[in-house]
């Protein structure tokens, strides 16, 4: 399990979490966008 505490692994995990967070934000925007457009229009 020592590989989990390797510097490269930490950097990779941070990168993976960053990508996941961006994907979640984009999916939320896409999910809520039609409702916002309908409310505005």
C-alpha distance (Angstrom), angle and dihedral (degrees) to the residues before:
residue distance angle dihedral
X1 . . .
X2 3.79 . .
X3 3.82 89.7 .
X4 3.81 87.9 71.0
X5 3.80 89.1 67.3
X6 3.79 95.5 46.9
X7 3.80 114.4 120.5
X8 3.80 92.9 -125.0
X9 3.81 91.0 49.4
X10 3.81 91.5 51.0
X11 3.80 90.2 51.1
X12 3.81 91.2 47.9
X13 3.81 92.5 48.7
X14 3.80 91.1 49.4
X15 3.81 88.8 50.7
X16 3.81 91.6 48.8
X17 3.81 92.3 49.3
X18 3.80 89.8 48.0
X19 3.80 91.6 53.1
X20 3.81 91.1 46.6
X21 3.81 91.2 50.5
X22 3.82 91.2 50.2
X23 3.81 91.4 48.6
X24 3.81 91.1 50.0
X25 3.80 91.5 49.2
X26 3.80 91.7 48.6
X27 3.81 91.9 48.2
X28 3.82 90.3 49.8
X29 3.81 90.9 49.8
X30 3.82 91.2 48.9
X31 3.82 90.0 46.0
X32 3.83 94.8 50.0
X33 3.82 98.4 34.1
X34 3.86 96.5 82.5
X35 3.82 90.7 52.5
X36 3.80 91.9 49.0
X37 3.80 91.2 48.0
X38 3.81 91.1 48.7
X39 3.83 91.3 49.3
X40 3.80 92.0 48.7
X41 3.78 92.9 46.2
